[in-house]
Amino acid sequence: MQLYRSHVLVCGGTGCHSSGSDDVIRVFNEELEKHNLQDEVKVVRTGCFGLCEVGPIVIVYPEGAFYSRIKAEDVPEIVSEHLLKGRIVKRLLYHDAVHEDETAKSLDEMEFYKKQRRIALRHCGVIDPENIDEYIAFEGYKALGKVLTEMKPEEVIDTIKASGLRGRGGAGFPTGLKWEFTAKAEGDKKYVCCNADEGDPGAFMDRSILEGDPHSVLEAMTIAGYAVGADQGYIYVRAEYPIAVRRLSIAIEQAKEYGLLGENIFGTDFSFDIGIRLGAGAFVCGEETALMASIEGHRGEPRPRPPFPAQKGVFGKPTLLNNVETYANITKIILDGPEKFREIGTEKSKGTKVFALGGNINNTGLVEIPMGTTLREIVYEIGGGIPGGKKFKAAQTGGPSGGCIPAEHLDTPIDYDSLIEIGSMMGSGGLIVMDEDNCMVDIARFFLEFTVEESCGKCSPCRIGTKRMLEILNKITSGKGEEGDIEKLETLAKTISSSALCGLGQTAPNPVLSTLRYFRDEYEAHIRDKKCPAGVCQALLKYVIVEEKCKGCGLCAKSCPVNAISGERKSPFKIDEEVCIKCGACMSKCPFRAIEKK
Amino acid sequence: MKSLEELEEIRKKTLESVNIRTDRKNTRVVVGMGTCGIAAGARPVLLAFLEEINKRNLNDVIVTQTGCIGVCRLEPIVEVYTPGEEKVTYVKMTPEKVRKIVSDHIVNGQVVKEYTIGAYEEQDK
């Protein structure tokens, strides 16, 4: 095998991919060839490094130089300066990747990575996900070998139980117990499934794991198959994740070639196979019973439980269903032992959790933190704070099923139980940060709009109830709210959560309930004073020209699409409120910032 | 895949090529590759290091380069950093010298005194 003196790791995750990392890789290869370095320097496309905000990211080893926002035009300089002459191109380094004395920091020293603990993401950004050998080099398939040759199925289950691992899909059910239920269920055939139908707006944890480390999921599913007595696995992934699907298919191909999937794995009498099932992107298919219906080829609609999947799952057979991130933890637990895993986290939530940081935050990206880390640490240390020095207002966890966490709870340690206590939930890991410019009523309306759109329509509380709630919220945000609307919302919310068929419906009112709990005054301001305190809801805003600042240039009048602005040049202009459609065009055109919205 | 041994073999083989990506503390060979170094023949020296290290499976040795160190008249210059020991600077390097340095110094821990900057300055007097 060729030994290279330097490796250039280019992120090939979805974020960096869409900001042009493919071009970067192409130019790297061209330039290396031009300088005749192709036998000394290797270019590797890896999974997500997590710091998507400053992508495309390039790391050059052995120096560990962390380059950020690399464009194809920057590559010739890196090749001729760094790779040929050994001079790191300082201007292209990520600002937090250099010490004061200008030497490169290792990843653990960077503010963004310092508080992180990468278990599920341990290989993301380190290995080439399309090369099984690299996965094996980092102890891949060793856990499977150990399980098949040294452990009984019961021992595997006991190990997982002892680790305290809980489902990372959101509900937090103890994983070991789920495995045990499925193992004990009677059936001639059993299935192991992986839920990769990640649907929360803004969430991309599972996607990044599948793109960056597909083998870890395959290996864990095979281990699960051995533990529960299944010989067939299905990964249910949405078709809108093309890179993840492609890398998964390659990984399955390679594992089969090596005999790590298929008949008689490691010379034992255990056989296991994995197939991919593509989902069309319906949110409800992330719900376990709907997901299984979809795998079978039926319409993705939930059904009442019990029977639970462990008794009656795919094709009516006992089925184990875990989320991608849950699987990504398994091999580490087997190799290092459950005690090691238990050391991380809080009393009832062990290990780490991956979050997709988004919204108004400096370091948008993917972070993995030990359970018990506070929201303040995530937002202000790892996340680098809020752009423009704005004030933190709330963070939304759990997507459309979760709730918001206001500033007063910034210091709550994040784990399954503490989040439920403050009216939110862990969810699959989307974390959207909102600042003072976000209207909480509008946020609730946004999430409800999503659930209304995604409701499968099978049960009436969800189909009709969420729609009614959305209508009330639309009324409030358009300035037509009346006394009693809040109470109506509350009654509807309670009815829906107690009567809907599946998790999607039961949790749909959560964003409304939690914003009502912490930001009731904003709802009241919308209804009583017809004002949106954050200045978001268009219908409640008024655009006015500040006379003192207006120079009478007339640009605003020219840009107004409905001719609502009039005045004479060189004297202050005026907006006719009756005609104004509140599009904001004038405000963005005014060179003197003389137009304000109130 | 029929056995754990087979897996271990693949692991070992590939690890050599990927463990460059982990933060390690071990022997580092730094070749001066400023304009002066390149002009004096640093590239064949660098390639010789890679070849020797490859041949001997020394997978914990890093070969990297740096810019001009400042004594351009003694190029090609190579510095060898071993953890816990003082850095050794070799001057006027050639591919032949590389082979001896790898076998004596890097593998057996015996600094090749006659090639070091100290020895050269002595002679020069």
Interface residues (C-beta under 8 A of the other chain):
Chain A: M1 Q2 L3 Y4 R5 S6 H7 L9 E40 K42 Y61 P62 E63 G64 L84 K85 G86 R87 S106 L107 D108 V126 I127 D133 E134 I136 A137 F138 E139 G140 Y141 K142 G145 T149 Y258 G259 L260 I265 F266 G267
Chain B: M1 K2 S3 L4 L7 I10 R11 K13 T14 L15 E16 S17 V18 N19 I20 R21 D23 R28 V30 V31 G32 M33 G34 T35 I38 L46 L47 L50 I53 N54 N59 I62 V63 T64 Q65 T66 G67
